Amino acid sequence: MDQSAVISELAAEYAGIEGFYFLSTRGEFGYIAADGRSYIKETFPQLDDPEFLAQHPRFIEELHHFTHDLNVLKIRYLDSHEPDIELGYLRPTNEGEFPWRCATLVPQKDVLDTLYADYDALLTKGVKDPSQAAAENELFEGVRGIHHGLDDLANHQDNFGVYHYFPLLFYWPPSMRAGVRGLVPEVATAPMRILNLMWRPAGSGYGDAGGAQGYGRCTTVFTILRNNLEVHGAIDRHRRVENRFEIG
């Protein structure tokens, strides 16, 4: 089966994945086009923009670090199946009776716990309006539509204004599932996973031990990637289910 057919099948099974960043089985970093039939590799056209480079003199250095970190993530995930790299997984469009008509994000419990804790801290500080808390913090018992859920992950900041997450899709094809151990649920039953592109291994150059580190390492690169989610049409807040229903 050719690549376009595989992509079309994935886009049909997991409606809404178009435009979000995707790590292909070949190790390429890109996204599925809006037509749901082609995979577009991210080339960072800012590299050819002298004005942008003049305004961001460290961008090339940042991009070098980003590429290195992406390669480390890819190797550690594919070879070692490190569970800390994952933020959750996607359920296909037709699984479950939800008000959205797209794939469903199931975040890991520790991710949900962090979102709750950071949200409560912002309420306590008065940054969030308590009257809007119910609508903004609706988790549908721990699951969300892909557009709402990945938007929240990509743009989540803790109560110090620091980003911790950037969702990256990865699909385990049947030919690669054998021998994968240590991931919950198993890839045989949940092959579409959400990785954290901001994950960093413990060690020299990444800060303290454990999980995602070096959050400020590639700030300009991640700003571009977050903006691109809207440019690609992956994040469109008018598609959120809470914007399509009124309580009468």
VOKOLRO-819520 format. One record per residue: residue number from 1; chain; y negated, z negated, x of N, C-alpha, C in turn. Coordinates in Angstrom, 3 decimals. Example, Ala and Ser with C-alpha at 12.3 -4.5 7.8 and 13.67 -1.06 7.14 Angstrom:
// VOKOLRO-819520
<1,A,<5.690,-7.800,13.190>,<4.500,-7.800,12.300>,<3.300,-7.800,13.200>>
<2,A,<2.250,-7.080,12.850>,<1.060,-7.140,13.670>,<-0.030,-7.870,12.900>>
// end
This chain:
// VOKOLRO-819520
<1,A,<1.198,0.000,0.851>,<0.000,0.000,0.000>,<-1.242,0.000,0.882>>
<2,A,<-2.218,0.875,0.580>,<-3.405,0.948,1.430>,<-4.348,-0.222,1.146>>
<3,A,<-5.322,-0.385,2.057>,<-6.207,-1.550,1.975>,<-7.010,-1.576,0.686>>
<4,A,<-7.497,-0.420,0.234>,<-8.317,-0.388,-0.974>,<-7.519,-0.843,-2.192>>
<5,A,<-6.222,-0.499,-2.239>,<-5.379,-0.927,-3.356>,<-5.174,-2.438,-3.330>>
<6,A,<-4.956,-2.981,-2.142>,<-4.789,-4.435,-2.005>,<-6.056,-5.155,-2.439>>
<7,A,<-7.208,-4.677,-1.995>,<-8.485,-5.291,-2.346>,<-8.713,-5.231,-3.851>>
<8,A,<-8.403,-4.090,-4.458>,<-8.575,-3.941,-5.904>,<-7.704,-4.927,-6.668>>
<9,A,<-6.479,-5.131,-6.195>,<-5.585,-6.085,-6.852>,<-6.119,-7.507,-6.743>>
<10,A,<-6.615,-7.863,-5.562>,<-7.173,-9.207,-5.381>,<-8.398,-9.413,-6.264>>
<11,A,<-9.272,-8.402,-6.323>,<-10.484,-8.515,-7.128>,<-10.161,-8.623,-8.610>>
<12,A,<-9.070,-8.000,-9.028>,<-8.655,-8.092,-10.425>,<-8.022,-9.447,-10.725>>
<13,A,<-7.216,-9.949,-9.787>,<-6.531,-11.226,-10.001>,<-7.478,-12.411,-9.887>>
<14,A,<-8.449,-12.300,-8.960>,<-9.408,-13.387,-8.733>,<-10.815,-12.872,-9.023>>
<15,A,<-11.103,-12.655,-10.283>,<-12.410,-12.104,-10.670>,<-13.533,-12.986,-10.148>>
<16,A,<-14.543,-12.342,-9.539>,<-15.692,-13.076,-9.030>,<-15.703,-13.256,-7.527>>
<17,A,<-14.646,-12.813,-6.829>,<-14.628,-13.002,-5.373>,<-15.536,-12.001,-4.651>>
<18,A,<-15.954,-10.951,-5.361>,<-16.796,-9.939,-4.726>,<-18.093,-10.561,-4.201>>
<19,A,<-18.464,-10.193,-2.986>,<-19.725,-10.633,-2.404>,<-19.643,-11.915,-1.609>>
<20,A,<-18.607,-12.732,-1.855>,<-18.433,-13.937,-1.044>,<-17.773,-13.552,0.281>>
<21,A,<-18.031,-14.325,1.311>,<-17.485,-13.983,2.622>,<-15.980,-14.227,2.672>>
<22,A,<-15.326,-13.344,3.396>,<-13.867,-13.265,3.389>,<-13.391,-13.066,4.824>>
<23,A,<-12.353,-13.787,5.218>,<-11.691,-13.572,6.505>,<-10.436,-12.756,6.227>>
<24,A,<-10.377,-11.536,6.748>,<-9.230,-10.678,6.485>,<-8.053,-11.084,7.368>>
<25,A,<-6.869,-10.608,7.017>,<-5.689,-10.912,7.823>,<-5.783,-10.292,9.214>>
<26,A,<-6.679,-9.311,9.376>,<-6.913,-8.716,10.690>,<-7.920,-9.520,11.510>>
<27,A,<-8.437,-10.583,10.913>,<-9.403,-11.414,11.608>,<-10.832,-10.944,11.480>>
<28,A,<-11.087,-9.978,10.579>,<-12.443,-9.471,10.384>,<-13.221,-10.374,9.432>>
<29,A,<-14.509,-10.483,9.701>,<-15.400,-11.311,8.892>,<-16.285,-10.385,8.068>>
<30,A,<-16.153,-10.459,6.759>,<-16.931,-9.580,5.906>,<-16.852,-10.013,4.459>>
<31,A,<-16.977,-9.051,3.550>,<-16.948,-9.383,2.126>,<-16.453,-8.175,1.333>>
<32,A,<-15.943,-8.448,0.151>,<-15.500,-7.391,-0.742>,<-16.709,-6.865,-1.497>>
<33,A,<-16.875,-5.564,-1.493>,<-18.037,-4.942,-2.129>,<-18.028,-5.171,-3.636>>
<34,A,<-19.189,-4.961,-4.250>,<-19.341,-5.200,-5.685>,<-18.414,-4.340,-6.528>>
<35,A,<-18.002,-3.185,-5.990>,<-17.101,-2.319,-6.753>,<-15.665,-2.836,-6.764>>
<36,A,<-15.400,-3.887,-5.952>,<-14.074,-4.482,-5.925>,<-13.006,-3.623,-5.283>>
<37,A,<-13.407,-2.612,-4.509>,<-12.425,-1.690,-3.934>,<-12.513,-1.563,-2.411>>
<38,A,<-13.565,-2.068,-1.806>,<-13.721,-1.882,-0.363>,<-14.131,-3.192,0.315>>
<39,A,<-13.788,-3.276,1.598>,<-14.106,-4.450,2.405>,<-15.181,-4.063,3.421>>
<40,A,<-16.273,-4.794,3.433>,<-17.403,-4.468,4.300>,<-17.518,-5.524,5.397>>
<41,A,<-17.417,-5.109,6.621>,<-17.529,-6.023,7.749>,<-18.985,-6.416,7.963>>
<42,A,<-19.215,-7.690,8.212>,<-20.576,-8.161,8.477>,<-20.963,-7.780,9.903>>
<43,A,<-22.069,-7.036,10.034>,<-22.513,-6.565,11.352>,<-23.829,-7.183,11.799>>
<44,A,<-24.454,-8.008,10.948>,<-25.742,-8.632,11.258>,<-26.766,-7.588,11.727>>
<45,A,<-27.310,-6.816,10.798>,<-28.291,-5.781,11.152>,<-29.570,-6.348,11.761>>
<46,A,<-29.768,-7.650,11.675>,<-30.942,-8.284,12.298>,<-30.961,-8.046,13.805>>
<47,A,<-29.792,-7.747,14.381>,<-29.725,-7.466,15.813>,<-30.528,-6.229,16.197>>
<48,A,<-30.752,-5.345,15.242>,<-31.497,-4.109,15.507>,<-32.934,-4.169,15.003>>
<49,A,<-33.386,-5.371,14.678>,<-34.731,-5.558,14.139>,<-35.591,-6.299,15.163>>
<50,A,<-36.420,-5.588,15.946>,<-37.225,-6.234,16.989>,<-38.138,-7.330,16.448>>
<51,A,<-38.688,-7.109,15.268>,<-39.589,-8.109,14.685>,<-38.826,-9.400,14.373>>
<52,A,<-37.629,-9.265,13.807>,<-36.816,-10.447,13.510>,<-36.449,-11.175,14.802>>
<53,A,<-36.056,-10.444,15.820>,<-35.658,-11.057,17.085>,<-36.835,-11.761,17.757>>
<54,A,<-38.026,-11.197,17.587>,<-39.212,-11.844,18.146>,<-39.506,-13.156,17.432>>
<55,A,<-39.248,-13.186,16.135>,<-39.477,-14.394,15.353>,<-38.375,-15.435,15.547>>
<56,A,<-37.190,-14.971,15.951>,<-36.038,-15.876,16.133>,<-35.442,-15.617,17.516>>
<57,A,<-36.107,-16.073,18.559>,<-35.697,-15.729,19.931>,<-34.316,-16.249,20.330>>
<58,A,<-33.765,-17.210,19.575>,<-32.444,-17.744,19.923>,<-31.331,-17.143,19.058>>
<59,A,<-31.658,-16.148,18.261>,<-30.668,-15.609,17.327>,<-29.452,-15.030,18.047>>
<60,A,<-29.668,-14.258,19.093>,<-28.538,-13.648,19.808>,<-27.636,-14.739,20.389>>
<61,A,<-28.230,-15.780,20.930>,<-27.445,-16.894,21.458>,<-26.663,-17.580,20.331>>
<62,A,<-27.337,-17.786,19.192>,<-26.674,-18.391,18.033>,<-25.493,-17.542,17.570>>
<63,A,<-25.703,-16.247,17.527>,<-24.650,-15.359,17.052>,<-23.452,-15.373,18.004>>
<64,A,<-23.732,-15.511,19.290>,<-22.649,-15.645,20.270>,<-21.834,-16.901,19.980>>
<65,A,<-22.519,-18.027,19.726>,<-21.821,-19.279,19.408>,<-21.048,-19.135,18.097>>
<66,A,<-21.673,-18.491,17.109>,<-21.034,-18.320,15.808>,<-19.731,-17.519,15.954>>
<67,A,<-19.777,-16.431,16.708>,<-18.585,-15.607,16.906>,<-17.480,-16.390,17.600>>
<68,A,<-17.866,-17.169,18.602>,<-16.899,-18.022,19.301>,<-16.276,-19.017,18.342>>
<69,A,<-17.113,-19.684,17.546>,<-16.619,-20.706,16.623>,<-15.715,-20.101,15.550>>
<70,A,<-16.057,-18.908,15.076>,<-15.235,-18.226,14.084>,<-13.858,-17.904,14.658>>
<71,A,<-13.817,-17.464,15.902>,<-12.537,-17.166,16.544>,<-11.689,-18.425,16.703>>
<72,A,<-12.336,-19.537,17.041>,<-11.607,-20.809,17.166>,<-11.032,-21.209,15.809>>
<73,A,<-11.845,-21.120,14.771>,<-11.389,-21.456,13.421>,<-10.194,-20.584,13.032>>
<74,A,<-10.308,-19.296,13.251>,<-9.249,-18.358,12.876>,<-7.940,-18.707,13.574>>
<75,A,<-8.003,-18.951,14.873>,<-6.798,-19.249,15.638>,<-6.184,-20.565,15.185>>
<76,A,<-7.034,-21.591,15.013>,<-6.517,-22.913,14.636>,<-5.926,-22.888,13.225>>
<77,A,<-6.517,-22.113,12.335>,<-6.009,-22.077,10.963>,<-4.723,-21.256,10.857>>
<78,A,<-4.711,-20.078,11.458>,<-3.547,-19.209,11.343>,<-2.360,-19.720,12.157>>
<79,A,<-2.637,-20.330,13.304>,<-1.551,-20.780,14.171>,<-1.112,-22.214,13.881>>
<80,A,<-2.076,-23.088,13.622>,<-1.758,-24.509,13.461>,<-1.828,-24.987,12.014>>
<81,A,<-2.419,-24.167,11.137>,<-2.539,-24.498,9.709>,<-3.206,-25.857,9.510>>
<82,A,<-4.315,-26.065,10.201>,<-4.978,-27.367,10.122>,<-5.590,-27.562,8.735>>
<83,A,<-5.142,-28.582,7.989>,<-5.619,-28.772,6.614>,<-7.095,-29.121,6.522>>
<84,A,<-7.669,-29.725,7.563>,<-9.089,-30.106,7.517>,<-10.007,-28.896,7.419>>
<85,A,<-9.504,-27.726,7.753>,<-10.321,-26.512,7.685>,<-10.559,-26.105,6.235>>
<86,A,<-9.673,-26.519,5.331>,<-9.749,-26.077,3.943>,<-10.690,-26.939,3.094>>
<87,A,<-11.417,-26.259,2.201>,<-12.249,-26.935,1.202>,<-11.566,-26.967,-0.163>>
<88,A,<-10.575,-26.120,-0.356>,<-9.879,-26.044,-1.633>,<-9.164,-24.715,-1.749>>
<89,A,<-8.895,-24.315,-2.992>,<-8.220,-23.039,-3.223>,<-8.677,-22.471,-4.564>>
<90,A,<-8.328,-21.210,-4.810>,<-8.679,-20.550,-6.060>,<-7.451,-20.379,-6.936>>
<91,A,<-7.645,-20.572,-8.225>,<-6.634,-20.227,-9.213>,<-7.027,-18.887,-9.831>>
<92,A,<-6.043,-18.027,-10.118>,<-6.361,-16.717,-10.694>,<-7.114,-16.818,-12.017>>
<93,A,<-7.720,-15.734,-12.392>,<-8.583,-15.692,-13.568>,<-7.874,-16.136,-14.836>>
<94,A,<-6.614,-15.751,-14.986>,<-5.909,-16.033,-16.240>,<-5.178,-17.365,-16.255>>
<95,A,<-5.373,-18.216,-15.249>,<-4.722,-19.519,-15.214>,<-5.649,-20.580,-15.778>>
<96,A,<-5.252,-21.196,-16.865>,<-6.036,-22.278,-17.439>,<-6.988,-21.798,-18.514>>
<97,A,<-7.315,-22.687,-19.416>,<-8.235,-22.366,-20.509>,<-9.603,-22.967,-20.197>>
<98,A,<-10.417,-22.198,-19.502>,<-11.742,-22.648,-19.097>,<-12.798,-21.762,-19.745>>
<99,A,<-14.028,-22.248,-19.859>,<-15.073,-21.442,-20.505>,<-15.576,-20.285,-19.649>>
<100,A,<-15.226,-20.264,-18.360>,<-15.646,-19.140,-17.524>,<-14.569,-18.050,-17.558>>
<101,A,<-14.960,-16.835,-17.207>,<-14.042,-15.697,-17.197>,<-13.937,-15.154,-15.778>>
<102,A,<-13.575,-16.032,-14.884>,<-13.484,-15.673,-13.465>,<-12.459,-16.586,-12.833>>
<103,A,<-12.237,-16.415,-11.526>,<-11.335,-17.301,-10.803>,<-11.879,-18.728,-10.830>>
<104,A,<-10.980,-19.680,-10.674>,<-11.338,-21.099,-10.744>,<-11.202,-21.756,-9.379>>
<105,A,<-12.247,-22.439,-8.950>,<-12.215,-23.194,-7.709>,<-11.640,-24.582,-7.958>>
<106,A,<-10.668,-24.958,-7.146>,<-10.125,-26.315,-7.167>,<-10.460,-26.947,-5.819>>
<107,A,<-11.514,-27.761,-5.752>,<-11.892,-28.367,-4.465>,<-10.919,-29.463,-4.056>>
<108,A,<-10.822,-29.709,-2.765>,<-10.036,-30.842,-2.295>,<-10.712,-32.142,-2.715>>
<109,A,<-9.896,-33.176,-2.865>,<-10.409,-34.454,-3.350>,<-11.485,-35.023,-2.434>>
<110,A,<-11.296,-34.911,-1.114>,<-12.300,-35.478,-0.212>,<-13.622,-34.719,-0.309>>
<111,A,<-13.552,-33.431,-0.631>,<-14.777,-32.656,-0.824>,<-15.485,-33.115,-2.088>>
<112,A,<-14.730,-33.287,-3.179>,<-15.321,-33.791,-4.419>,<-15.942,-35.167,-4.220>>
<113,A,<-15.230,-36.026,-3.487>,<-15.745,-37.376,-3.234>,<-17.071,-37.319,-2.488>>
<114,A,<-17.164,-36.397,-1.524>,<-18.406,-36.252,-0.764>,<-19.531,-35.737,-1.652>>
<115,A,<-19.227,-34.749,-2.505>,<-20.249,-34.224,-3.411>,<-20.768,-35.310,-4.346>>
<116,A,<-19.851,-36.103,-4.893>,<-20.249,-37.199,-5.775>,<-21.133,-38.205,-5.036>>
<117,A,<-20.686,-38.602,-3.839>,<-21.414,-39.623,-3.086>,<-22.814,-39.152,-2.713>>
<118,A,<-22.926,-37.909,-2.257>,<-24.234,-37.370,-1.885>,<-25.134,-37.225,-3.106>>
<119,A,<-24.549,-36.834,-4.225>,<-25.327,-36.677,-5.456>,<-25.865,-38.036,-5.921>>
<120,A,<-24.997,-39.056,-5.879>,<-25.433,-40.402,-6.277>,<-26.538,-40.914,-5.359>>
<121,A,<-26.434,-40.591,-4.060>,<-27.461,-41.024,-3.116>,<-28.804,-40.376,-3.442>>
<122,A,<-28.783,-39.102,-3.841>,<-30.023,-38.410,-4.208>,<-30.605,-38.978,-5.499>>
<123,A,<-29.749,-39.373,-6.435>,<-30.230,-40.020,-7.656>,<-30.893,-41.350,-7.328>>
<124,A,<-30.252,-42.110,-6.446>,<-30.786,-43.419,-6.055>,<-32.132,-43.275,-5.360>>
<125,A,<-32.264,-42.239,-4.547>,<-33.527,-41.997,-3.840>,<-34.614,-41.439,-4.761>>
<126,A,<-34.217,-41.010,-5.956>,<-35.182,-40.419,-6.875>,<-35.432,-38.947,-6.630>>
<127,A,<-34.617,-38.329,-5.760>,<-34.772,-36.907,-5.487>,<-34.291,-36.078,-6.677>>
<128,A,<-33.215,-36.545,-7.326>,<-32.681,-35.888,-8.513>,<-33.200,-36.585,-9.760>>
<129,A,<-33.404,-35.800,-10.815>,<-33.851,-36.325,-12.100>,<-32.636,-36.804,-12.887>>
<130,A,<-32.545,-38.097,-13.211>,<-31.382,-38.608,-13.945>,<-31.154,-37.910,-15.278>>
<131,A,<-32.212,-37.407,-15.915>,<-32.056,-36.736,-17.210>,<-31.296,-35.424,-17.089>>
<132,A,<-31.229,-34.865,-15.862>,<-30.514,-33.610,-15.638>,<-29.145,-33.833,-14.996>>
<133,A,<-28.803,-35.093,-14.780>,<-27.588,-35.399,-14.024>,<-26.334,-34.870,-14.695>>
<134,A,<-26.223,-35.027,-16.018>,<-25.004,-34.613,-16.708>,<-24.766,-33.123,-16.558>>
<135,A,<-25.811,-32.323,-16.735>,<-25.655,-30.868,-16.633>,<-25.375,-30.434,-15.210>>
<136,A,<-26.069,-31.022,-14.245>,<-25.917,-30.598,-12.855>,<-24.610,-31.078,-12.243>>
<137,A,<-24.066,-32.189,-12.749>,<-22.903,-32.800,-12.128>,<-21.638,-32.569,-12.936>>
<138,A,<-21.649,-31.553,-13.812>,<-20.475,-31.242,-14.625>,<-19.397,-30.617,-13.752>>
<139,A,<-18.285,-31.297,-13.595>,<-17.230,-30.821,-12.703>,<-16.001,-30.315,-13.453>>
<140,A,<-16.023,-30.357,-14.792>,<-14.880,-29.901,-15.576>,<-13.583,-30.469,-15.020>>
<141,A,<-13.576,-31.797,-14.884>,<-12.395,-32.516,-14.403>,<-11.941,-32.041,-13.025>>
<142,A,<-12.884,-31.730,-12.180>,<-12.561,-31.393,-10.794>,<-12.397,-29.923,-10.513>>
<143,A,<-12.634,-29.060,-11.496>,<-12.553,-27.622,-11.253>,<-13.849,-26.968,-11.712>>
<144,A,<-14.143,-25.797,-11.147>,<-15.346,-25.056,-11.505>,<-15.064,-23.558,-11.421>>
<145,A,<-15.834,-22.770,-12.154>,<-15.773,-21.329,-11.972>,<-16.218,-20.990,-10.563>>
<146,A,<-15.726,-19.884,-10.033>,<-15.978,-19.533,-8.638>,<-17.464,-19.420,-8.320>>
<147,A,<-18.265,-18.833,-9.223>,<-19.683,-18.636,-8.925>,<-20.412,-19.974,-8.817>>
<148,A,<-20.137,-20.856,-9.758>,<-20.746,-22.184,-9.735>,<-20.249,-22.974,-8.525>>
<149,A,<-18.906,-22.979,-8.349>,<-18.315,-23.822,-7.317>,<-18.679,-23.427,-5.903>>
<150,A,<-18.601,-22.135,-5.581>,<-18.911,-21.717,-4.218>,<-20.407,-21.756,-3.944>>
<151,A,<-21.220,-21.573,-4.976>,<-22.673,-21.764,-4.838>,<-22.947,-23.210,-4.449>>
<152,A,<-22.339,-24.140,-5.166>,<-22.561,-25.552,-4.873>,<-22.109,-25.925,-3.466>>
<153,A,<-20.997,-25.375,-3.017>,<-20.518,-25.679,-1.666>,<-21.439,-25.080,-0.606>>
<154,A,<-21.792,-23.811,-0.771>,<-22.609,-23.133,0.239>,<-23.984,-23.761,0.378>>
<155,A,<-24.533,-24.265,-0.729>,<-25.905,-24.776,-0.714>,<-25.983,-26.297,-0.785>>
<156,A,<-24.851,-26.954,-0.662>,<-24.857,-28.415,-0.708>,<-25.476,-29.001,0.560>>
<157,A,<-26.359,-29.960,0.360>,<-26.931,-30.722,1.478>,<-26.725,-32.199,1.202>>
<158,A,<-26.465,-32.956,2.250>,<-26.326,-34.396,2.060>,<-27.707,-35.013,1.861>>
<159,A,<-27.754,-36.318,1.745>,<-29.049,-36.951,1.441>,<-30.004,-36.959,2.628>>
<160,A,<-29.571,-36.376,3.753>,<-30.477,-36.184,4.894>,<-30.882,-34.713,5.031>>
<161,A,<-30.465,-33.897,4.061>,<-30.831,-32.485,4.085>,<-29.990,-31.632,5.007>>
<162,A,<-28.784,-32.109,5.359>,<-27.920,-31.395,6.292>,<-26.831,-30.646,5.519>>
<163,A,<-26.634,-29.375,5.865>,<-25.542,-28.593,5.291>,<-24.233,-28.953,5.989>>
<164,A,<-23.169,-29.071,5.207>,<-21.855,-29.380,5.776>,<-20.819,-28.299,5.505>>
<165,A,<-21.081,-27.441,4.522>,<-20.065,-26.501,4.076>,<-20.602,-25.062,4.028>>
<166,A,<-19.700,-24.137,4.291>,<-19.945,-22.746,3.944>,<-18.586,-22.146,3.609>>
<167,A,<-18.365,-21.760,2.336>,<-17.033,-21.313,1.918>,<-16.673,-19.938,2.464>>
<168,A,<-15.438,-19.831,2.907>,<-14.903,-18.592,3.464>,<-13.544,-18.347,2.821>>
<169,A,<-13.372,-17.232,2.121>,<-12.120,-16.915,1.455>,<-11.082,-16.412,2.454>>
<170,A,<-9.841,-16.814,2.228>,<-8.726,-16.259,3.004>,<-7.507,-16.179,2.094>>
<171,A,<-6.853,-15.030,2.089>,<-5.675,-14.836,1.249>,<-4.427,-14.741,2.121>>
<172,A,<-3.426,-15.578,1.816>,<-2.160,-15.530,2.529>,<-1.257,-14.502,1.842>>
<173,A,<-1.072,-13.315,2.416>,<-0.178,-12.329,1.809>,<1.279,-12.785,1.932>>
<174,A,<2.167,-12.270,1.082>,<3.579,-12.692,1.121>,<4.197,-12.586,2.504>>
<175,A,<3.823,-11.569,3.263>,<4.429,-11.365,4.586>,<4.055,-12.447,5.590>>
<176,A,<3.014,-13.243,5.298>,<2.571,-14.278,6.234>,<2.869,-15.689,5.743>>
<177,A,<3.435,-15.836,4.553>,<3.585,-17.172,3.966>,<4.756,-17.959,4.547>>
<178,A,<5.781,-17.278,4.990>,<6.954,-17.972,5.518>,<6.580,-18.782,6.757>>
<179,A,<6.989,-20.011,6.777>,<6.730,-20.852,7.938>,<5.425,-21.606,7.901>>
<180,A,<4.591,-21.375,6.871>,<3.337,-22.115,6.767>,<3.647,-23.500,6.185>>
<181,A,<3.384,-24.534,6.939>,<3.683,-25.907,6.512>,<2.448,-26.780,6.692>>
<182,A,<2.332,-27.785,5.860>,<1.273,-28.770,6.015>,<0.067,-28.558,5.134>>
<183,A,<0.015,-27.442,4.396>,<-1.108,-27.191,3.494>,<-0.699,-27.549,2.070>>
<184,A,<-1.617,-28.223,1.357>,<-1.344,-28.653,-0.013>,<-2.399,-28.068,-0.942>>
<185,A,<-1.989,-27.413,-2.065>,<-0.609,-27.035,-2.377>,<-0.101,-25.953,-1.430>>
<186,A,<1.170,-25.647,-1.518>,<1.766,-24.652,-0.632>,<1.158,-23.273,-0.892>>
<187,A,<1.075,-22.483,0.159>,<0.468,-21.157,0.028>,<1.294,-20.237,-0.864>>
<188,A,<2.564,-20.568,-1.061>,<3.395,-19.743,-1.940>,<2.903,-19.807,-3.380>>
<189,A,<2.348,-20.953,-3.788>,<1.868,-21.108,-5.163>,<0.355,-20.980,-5.275>>
<190,A,<-0.352,-21.098,-4.167>,<-1.820,-20.976,-4.173>,<-2.257,-20.230,-2.918>>
<191,A,<-2.087,-18.910,-2.897>,<-2.348,-18.146,-1.666>,<-3.814,-17.906,-1.342>>
<192,A,<-4.734,-18.011,-2.336>,<-6.149,-17.763,-2.064>,<-6.836,-19.079,-1.729>>
<193,A,<-7.145,-19.268,-0.440>,<-7.696,-20.542,0.034>,<-9.182,-20.404,0.334>>
<194,A,<-9.851,-21.553,0.310>,<-11.262,-21.625,0.676>,<-11.363,-22.422,1.973>>
<195,A,<-11.812,-21.766,3.030>,<-11.999,-22.421,4.323>,<-13.453,-22.826,4.475>>
<196,A,<-13.690,-23.750,5.387>,<-15.060,-24.164,5.690>,<-15.510,-23.483,6.973>>
<197,A,<-16.372,-22.491,6.837>,<-16.858,-21.746,7.998>,<-17.644,-22.645,8.947>>
<198,A,<-18.087,-23.805,8.464>,<-18.828,-24.744,9.318>,<-17.901,-25.739,10.003>>
<199,A,<-16.598,-25.611,9.781>,<-15.654,-26.494,10.461>,<-15.730,-26.283,11.966>>
<200,A,<-15.673,-27.387,12.687>,<-15.665,-27.323,14.140>,<-14.623,-28.300,14.661>>
<201,A,<-13.864,-27.945,15.671>,<-12.866,-28.877,16.217>,<-13.541,-29.997,16.987>>
<202,A,<-12.859,-31.125,17.054>,<-13.357,-32.203,17.894>,<-13.292,-31.766,19.347>>
<203,A,<-14.282,-32.183,20.125>,<-14.243,-31.832,21.540>,<-15.622,-31.570,22.090>>
<204,A,<-15.664,-31.263,23.344>,<-16.923,-31.043,24.050>,<-17.725,-29.932,23.404>>
<205,A,<-19.005,-30.210,23.185>,<-19.901,-29.215,22.634>,<-19.995,-29.228,21.135>>
<206,A,<-19.168,-30.043,20.468>,<-19.162,-30.052,19.010>,<-19.573,-31.398,18.419>>
<207,A,<-19.907,-32.342,19.236>,<-20.334,-33.625,18.684>,<-19.189,-34.608,18.621>>
<208,A,<-19.262,-35.544,17.669>,<-18.255,-36.592,17.548>,<-16.926,-36.016,17.080>>
<209,A,<-15.885,-36.799,17.246>,<-14.545,-36.343,16.891>,<-14.380,-36.216,15.384>>
<210,A,<-13.521,-35.263,15.000>,<-13.121,-35.141,13.607>,<-13.846,-34.079,12.815>>
<211,A,<-13.064,-33.294,12.058>,<-13.595,-32.404,11.033>,<-14.677,-31.448,11.480>>
<212,A,<-15.638,-31.232,10.576>,<-16.718,-30.270,10.831>,<-17.796,-30.916,11.688>>
<213,A,<-18.116,-30.283,12.762>,<-19.117,-30.825,13.672>,<-20.106,-29.735,14.062>>
<214,A,<-21.192,-30.146,14.712>,<-22.160,-29.170,15.193>,<-22.856,-28.442,14.072>>
<215,A,<-23.289,-29.177,13.024>,<-23.856,-28.547,11.840>,<-25.127,-27.761,12.137>>
<216,A,<-25.863,-28.159,13.151>,<-27.100,-27.455,13.460>,<-26.947,-26.395,14.528>>
<217,A,<-25.719,-26.029,14.860>,<-25.438,-25.159,16.001>,<-25.925,-23.721,15.766>>
<218,A,<-25.807,-23.221,14.536>,<-26.138,-21.819,14.253>,<-26.987,-21.736,12.993>>
<219,A,<-28.101,-22.441,12.972>,<-28.902,-22.577,11.757>,<-29.379,-21.237,11.218>>
<220,A,<-29.918,-20.388,12.081>,<-30.440,-19.097,11.624>,<-29.334,-18.219,11.068>>
<221,A,<-28.174,-18.211,11.718>,<-27.046,-17.406,11.248>,<-26.638,-17.840,9.851>>
<222,A,<-26.513,-19.146,9.635>,<-26.079,-19.624,8.324>,<-27.153,-19.418,7.259>>
<223,A,<-28.404,-19.452,7.650>,<-29.471,-19.130,6.690>,<-29.326,-17.690,6.220>>
<224,A,<-29.040,-16.791,7.143>,<-28.816,-15.381,6.789>,<-27.617,-15.250,5.852>>
<225,A,<-26.529,-15.939,6.183>,<-25.323,-15.834,5.368>,<-25.545,-16.363,3.958>>
<226,A,<-26.278,-17.469,3.836>,<-26.560,-17.998,2.497>,<-27.430,-17.024,1.699>>
<227,A,<-28.420,-16.466,2.348>,<-29.257,-15.472,1.670>,<-28.432,-14.254,1.256>>
<228,A,<-27.490,-13.855,2.102>,<-26.675,-12.685,1.810>,<-25.804,-12.880,0.572>>
<229,A,<-25.403,-14.120,0.291>,<-24.604,-14.360,-0.911>,<-25.365,-13.938,-2.162>>
<230,A,<-26.671,-14.128,-2.148>,<-27.485,-13.688,-3.288>,<-27.728,-12.182,-3.224>>
<231,A,<-27.955,-11.657,-2.023>,<-28.155,-10.215,-1.864>,<-26.917,-9.443,-2.337>>
<232,A,<-25.731,-9.960,-2.010>,<-24.477,-9.311,-2.398>,<-24.205,-9.455,-3.896>>
<233,A,<-24.912,-10.362,-4.557>,<-24.664,-10.610,-5.974>,<-23.583,-11.633,-6.232>>
<234,A,<-23.061,-12.274,-5.164>,<-22.024,-13.286,-5.347>,<-22.586,-14.511,-6.055>>
<235,A,<-23.784,-14.917,-5.679>,<-24.457,-16.049,-6.312>,<-25.545,-15.510,-7.221>>
<236,A,<-25.335,-15.714,-8.487>,<-26.299,-15.330,-9.523>,<-26.238,-16.436,-10.567>>
<237,A,<-27.224,-17.298,-10.568>,<-27.143,-18.494,-11.407>,<-27.182,-18.192,-12.899>>
<238,A,<-27.525,-16.959,-13.268>,<-27.447,-16.575,-14.679>,<-25.993,-16.427,-15.128>>
<239,A,<-25.058,-16.314,-14.162>,<-23.650,-16.168,-14.514>,<-22.991,-17.518,-14.758>>
<240,A,<-23.684,-18.585,-14.420>,<-23.110,-19.909,-14.607>,<-22.866,-20.188,-16.082>>
<241,A,<-21.737,-20.824,-16.344>,<-21.338,-21.043,-17.733>,<-22.341,-21.917,-18.470>>
<242,A,<-22.982,-22.872,-17.777>,<-23.917,-23.751,-18.474>,<-25.193,-23.027,-18.880>>
<243,A,<-25.406,-21.832,-18.314>,<-26.577,-21.033,-18.700>,<-26.258,-20.058,-19.836>>
<244,A,<-24.984,-20.019,-20.258>,<-24.597,-19.088,-21.309>,<-24.297,-19.785,-22.632>>
<245,A,<-24.303,-21.115,-22.632>,<-23.999,-21.850,-23.842>,<-25.134,-22.799,-24.168>>
<246,A,<-25.422,-22.921,-25.426>,<-26.452,-23.859,-25.883>,<-25.807,-24.875,-26.804>>
<247,A,<-26.270,-26.090,-26.740>,<-25.763,-27.139,-27.611>,<-26.688,-27.231,-28.809>>
<248,A,<-26.167,-26.887,-29.976>,<-27.012,-26.850,-31.163>,<-26.796,-28.046,-32.072>>
// end
